[in-house]
């Protein structure tokens, strides 16, 4: 299994999509399926961790009632 920690987000996402496709469409052995599943879970966790990190860095620019621009933390409900 390849180490994905040093790869960028897009390459990890592409690999995860490949794994899903293989597991959905190809006939692979149970052992190979388990290896692919474990790799997919690992990559998925790394992607999720990166999204959480990025979300924490996002700020939303808003205008207040007086028309002044202010920065606020990102809120999922926007």
C-alpha positions in Angstrom: 0.0 0.0 0.0 1.4 3.4 -1.0 1.9 6.1 1.6 -0.4 9.0 0.8 0.5 11.5 3.6 2.8 13.6 1.4 0.5 13.7 -1.6 -1.8 16.7 -2.3 -5.5 16.7 -1.7 -6.5 16.2 -5.3 -4.3 13.2 -5.8 -5.7 11.6 -2.6 -9.2 12.3 -3.7 -8.5 10.7 -7.1 -7.0 7.6 -5.5 -10.1 7.3 -3.2 -12.3 7.5 -6.2 -10.3 4.8 -7.9 -10.6 2.5 -4.9 -14.3 3.0 -4.8 -14.6 2.2 -8.5 -12.5 -0.9 -8.1 -14.5 -2.1 -5.2 -17.8 -1.4 -7.0 -17.0 -2.7 -10.4 -14.1 -5.2 -10.4 -14.0 -8.7 -9.1 -11.1 -8.7 -6.6 -10.3 -11.2 -4.0 -11.5 -10.8 -0.4 -7.9 -10.1 0.7 -7.4 -7.4 -2.0 -10.8 -5.9 -1.2 -9.8 -5.6 2.5 -6.5 -4.0 1.6 -8.2 -1.5 -0.7 -10.9 -0.8 1.9 -8.2 -0.1 4.6 -6.4 2.2 2.2 -9.6 4.0 1.4 -10.5 4.5 5.0 -7.0 5.9 5.7 -7.1 8.3 2.7 -10.7 9.4 3.7 -9.5 10.3 7.2 -6.6 12.3 5.8 -9.0 14.2 3.4 -11.4 14.9 6.2 -8.6 16.1 8.5 -7.5 18.5 5.7 -11.0 19.8 5.2 -11.4 20.5 8.9 -8.0 22.3 8.9 -9.0 24.4 5.9 -12.4 25.2 7.3 -10.7 26.7 10.3 -8.8 29.1 8.2 -11.7 30.4 6.2 -13.1 33.7 7.2 -16.2 35.3 5.7 -16.3 38.9 4.8 -19.5 40.5 5.8 -20.9 44.0 5.9 -22.4 45.0 9.2 -25.6 47.2 9.6 -23.5 50.4 9.1 -21.9 49.1 5.9 -18.5 48.4 7.5 -16.7 45.4 6.3 -15.9 42.8 9.0 -14.3 39.3 9.1 -16.1 36.5 10.8 -15.3 32.8 11.2 -16.8 30.5 8.7 -20.2 29.1 9.7 -21.6 25.9 8.0 -25.1 27.4 8.1 -24.3 30.3 5.8 
